[in-house]
Amino acid sequence: MILLEVNNRIIEEILTLKFDNAAAGNKPEAVEVTFADFDGVLYHISNPNGDKAKIMISISLKFYKELQDHGADEGLKKVYGNFLVQPESGYNVSLLYDLESLPSNKESVVHQAGKLKRNCFASVFEKYFKFQEEGKDGEKRAVIHYRDDETMYVEAKKDRVTVVFSTVFKDDDDVVIGKVFMQEFKEGRRASHTAPQVLFNHREPPLELKDTDAAVGDNIGYITFGVYSHSHEGKDVRLP
């Protein structure tokens, strides 16, 4: 089984170490780490202006402007509050932590820092779940180019929210592996009554993308998730 976590372990481990050392009264040490994540995302953990008592965590997403159009800045402000600062040059979002003023809820703060990428995306989904809950139909779909050749579409209907991911297969073997993976995915879904509907289209986009410029071809696949209103009615919908 493949487990994909929404949190970034590197961020959590570094920040936990820094917080624990500071709490123990140890002298702070320098940190300078740059690393990549899926979808071309780049992180940078450093001491701004060489101040070892300050830890800055920055993230760069090529598609952040598209997320901003759906309230990403406002959503991040709600989650991070005063930890959110002016972005470091070359990055879209930066968080700043003061080792001389540790938060009382260190574990929660560390966990939210590790979910920085997830939280950048969250506003898009929350916006369209709200459209669905309010019965708004016909709102313009969100289009996020999360990779150079791949796109995410989010659309709200009165009875559901539909999320479609396009994916590009590099060769015939990838196509076969993709089909097998999706079949296993669908089989696994049947074990849970609350899991969203999952569909896979090869070559042609699903009906939800009819009359759009969605790519067509032998190396193109579309994964569609449908979250119907009955699966979350009366619940306070939150992403993981």
C-alpha positions as CSV (number, residue, x, y, z in Angstrom):
1,M,0.0,0.0,0.0
2,I,1.2,3.5,-0.9
3,L,0.6,6.1,1.8
4,L,0.8,9.7,0.6
5,E,1.0,12.2,3.5
6,V,-0.3,15.8,3.3
7,N,2.4,17.0,5.6
8,N,6.1,17.5,4.8
9,R,8.3,15.5,7.1
10,I,11.4,17.5,6.5
11,I,9.8,20.7,7.6
12,E,8.3,19.1,10.7
13,E,11.5,17.4,11.7
14,I,13.7,20.5,11.4
15,L,11.2,22.8,13.1
16,T,10.7,20.2,15.9
17,L,14.4,20.0,16.5
18,K,14.8,23.8,16.6
19,F,11.9,24.2,19.0
20,D,13.2,21.4,21.3
21,N,16.7,22.8,21.3
22,A,15.4,26.2,22.2
23,A,13.2,24.9,24.9
24,A,16.2,23.1,26.4
25,G,18.1,26.3,26.5
26,N,20.6,25.3,23.9
27,K,22.4,27.8,21.7
28,P,20.6,28.0,18.3
29,E,22.5,26.7,15.2
30,A,22.3,27.9,11.6
31,V,20.0,26.2,9.1
32,E,20.1,26.5,5.4
33,V,18.1,23.9,3.5
34,T,16.5,23.9,0.0
35,F,14.5,21.0,-1.2
36,A,11.9,20.0,-3.8
37,D,8.5,18.3,-3.5
38,F,6.0,17.0,-6.0
39,D,4.6,19.2,-8.7
40,G,7.7,21.4,-9.0
41,V,7.3,22.8,-5.5
42,L,10.4,24.2,-3.9
43,Y,11.0,24.8,-0.1
44,H,13.6,26.9,1.6
45,I,14.3,26.8,5.4
46,S,16.8,29.4,6.6
47,N,17.8,32.1,9.2
48,P,16.7,35.4,7.7
49,N,19.5,38.0,7.8
50,G,21.7,35.4,9.5
51,D,19.7,35.5,12.7
52,K,19.9,32.0,14.2
53,A,17.1,32.7,16.6
54,K,14.7,33.1,13.6
55,I,13.5,30.3,11.4
56,M,11.9,31.1,8.0
57,I,10.1,28.5,6.0
58,S,9.3,29.5,2.4
59,I,7.5,27.8,-0.5
60,S,7.5,28.4,-4.2
61,L,4.7,27.2,-6.4
62,K,4.7,28.0,-10.1
63,F,0.9,28.1,-10.0
64,Y,0.4,30.2,-6.8
65,K,-1.1,33.1,-8.7
66,E,-4.0,30.8,-9.7
67,L,-4.5,29.8,-6.1
68,Q,-4.5,33.5,-5.1
69,D,-7.5,34.0,-7.4
70,H,-9.4,31.6,-5.2
71,G,-8.5,33.1,-1.8
72,A,-5.2,31.5,-0.9
73,D,-3.8,34.5,0.8
74,E,-6.8,35.0,3.0
75,G,-7.0,31.3,3.8
76,L,-3.3,31.1,4.8
77,K,-3.8,34.2,7.1
78,K,-6.5,32.4,9.0
79,V,-4.3,29.3,9.5
80,Y,-1.0,31.0,10.3
81,G,-1.8,34.4,11.7
82,N,1.3,36.3,12.7
83,F,3.6,33.5,11.5
84,L,2.8,34.6,8.0
85,V,5.2,37.3,6.8
86,Q,6.2,39.1,3.6
87,P,7.4,36.4,1.2
88,E,11.1,35.8,0.8
89,S,12.4,36.9,-2.6
90,G,11.8,34.2,-5.2
91,Y,9.1,32.5,-3.1
92,N,5.3,32.9,-2.8
93,V,4.7,32.3,0.9
94,S,7.0,32.6,4.0
95,L,6.4,31.7,7.6
96,L,8.7,33.1,10.4
97,Y,9.2,31.5,13.8
98,D,11.1,33.1,16.7
99,L,13.0,30.6,18.9
100,E,13.2,33.2,21.7
101,S,9.4,33.3,21.9
102,L,8.2,29.7,21.5
103,P,4.5,29.0,21.0
104,S,2.7,27.2,23.8
105,N,1.1,24.8,21.3
106,K,4.4,23.7,19.6
107,E,3.2,20.4,18.2
108,S,0.2,22.0,16.5
109,V,2.3,24.8,15.1
110,V,4.8,22.3,13.7
111,H,2.1,20.2,12.2
112,Q,0.5,23.2,10.4
113,A,4.0,24.3,9.1
114,G,4.3,20.8,7.6
115,K,1.0,21.3,5.9
116,L,2.0,24.5,4.1
117,K,1.6,23.1,0.6
118,R,-1.7,21.5,1.5
119,N,-3.0,24.8,3.0
120,C,-2.0,26.7,-0.1
121,F,-4.5,24.5,-2.0
122,A,-7.2,24.4,0.6
123,S,-9.0,27.6,-0.2
124,V,-9.9,26.3,-3.7
125,F,-11.7,23.3,-2.4
126,E,-13.3,25.1,0.5
127,K,-14.6,27.8,-1.9
128,Y,-16.3,25.2,-4.1
129,F,-17.7,23.2,-1.2
130,K,-19.3,26.4,0.0
131,F,-20.8,27.0,-3.5
132,Q,-22.3,23.5,-3.4
133,E,-23.6,24.0,0.1
134,E,-25.3,27.2,-0.9
135,G,-26.8,25.6,-3.9
136,K,-24.9,27.7,-6.4
137,D,-24.8,26.1,-9.8
138,G,-23.0,27.5,-12.8
139,E,-20.1,29.2,-11.0
140,K,-17.0,29.4,-13.1
141,R,-14.8,26.3,-12.6
142,A,-11.4,26.6,-11.0
143,V,-8.5,25.8,-13.3
144,I,-5.1,25.2,-11.7
145,H,-2.1,24.3,-13.8
146,Y,-0.3,22.4,-11.1
147,R,2.3,21.0,-13.4
148,D,3.6,22.2,-16.8
149,D,1.4,19.8,-18.8
150,E,-1.2,18.8,-16.2
151,T,-4.2,20.6,-14.8
152,M,-6.7,20.4,-12.0
153,Y,-10.3,21.4,-12.5
154,V,-12.8,22.0,-9.6
155,E,-16.5,22.6,-10.2
156,A,-19.5,22.9,-8.0
157,K,-23.0,21.6,-8.8
158,K,-26.1,21.6,-6.6
159,D,-25.6,18.0,-5.6
160,R,-21.8,17.6,-5.7
161,V,-18.3,19.0,-6.1
162,T,-16.3,17.5,-8.9
163,V,-12.5,17.5,-9.1
164,V,-10.7,16.4,-12.2
165,F,-6.9,15.9,-12.6
166,S,-5.4,15.6,-16.0
167,T,-2.2,13.5,-16.2
168,V,0.4,12.9,-19.0
169,F,1.8,9.4,-19.5
170,K,5.3,9.2,-20.8
171,D,5.0,5.9,-22.6
172,D,2.8,2.9,-23.1
173,D,4.0,1.2,-19.9
174,D,2.9,4.3,-18.0
175,V,-0.6,4.0,-19.5
176,V,-0.9,0.3,-18.4
177,I,0.4,1.1,-14.9
178,G,-2.0,4.0,-14.7
179,K,-5.0,1.8,-15.6
180,V,-4.0,-0.9,-13.1
181,F,-3.5,1.7,-10.4
182,M,-6.9,3.3,-11.0
183,Q,-8.6,-0.1,-11.0
184,E,-7.1,-0.9,-7.6
185,F,-8.0,2.6,-6.4
186,K,-11.7,2.0,-7.4
187,E,-11.7,-1.4,-5.8
188,G,-10.3,0.1,-2.6
189,R,-13.0,2.8,-2.6
190,R,-15.8,0.2,-2.4
191,A,-14.6,-0.7,1.0
192,S,-15.6,2.7,2.3
193,H,-19.1,4.1,2.0
194,T,-17.9,7.6,2.5
195,A,-15.1,7.6,-0.1
196,P,-15.7,9.8,-3.1
197,Q,-16.6,8.4,-6.5
198,V,-13.6,7.9,-8.7
199,L,-13.6,7.6,-12.5
200,F,-10.7,7.3,-15.0
201,N,-10.8,8.4,-18.6
202,H,-8.1,7.6,-21.1
203,R,-7.5,9.7,-24.2
204,E,-10.7,11.8,-23.9
205,P,-11.7,14.2,-21.1
206,P,-14.8,13.4,-19.0
207,L,-18.1,15.1,-19.7
208,E,-17.4,17.7,-17.0
209,L,-14.8,19.1,-19.3
210,K,-16.9,19.1,-22.5
211,D,-16.4,22.3,-24.6
212,T,-13.1,23.1,-22.9
213,D,-9.5,23.1,-24.3
214,A,-8.7,20.0,-22.2
215,A,-6.0,17.9,-23.9
216,V,-6.8,14.8,-26.0
217,G,-4.4,12.0,-26.9
218,D,-3.1,8.5,-26.4
219,N,-0.9,9.7,-23.5
220,I,-3.5,11.7,-21.7
221,G,-5.6,10.4,-18.7
222,Y,-8.2,12.1,-16.5
223,I,-9.0,11.2,-12.9
224,T,-12.3,12.4,-11.7
225,F,-13.4,12.6,-8.0
226,G,-17.1,13.3,-7.3
227,V,-18.1,14.3,-3.7
228,Y,-21.9,14.2,-3.5
229,S,-23.8,16.3,-1.0
230,H,-25.2,13.3,0.9
231,S,-21.7,12.3,1.9
232,H,-21.1,15.6,3.9
233,E,-24.6,17.1,4.5
234,G,-24.8,18.4,8.1
235,K,-21.1,18.1,8.6
236,D,-18.4,20.7,8.9
237,V,-16.4,19.9,5.8
238,R,-12.6,20.1,6.3
239,L,-9.7,18.9,4.3
240,P,-7.2,16.6,6.0
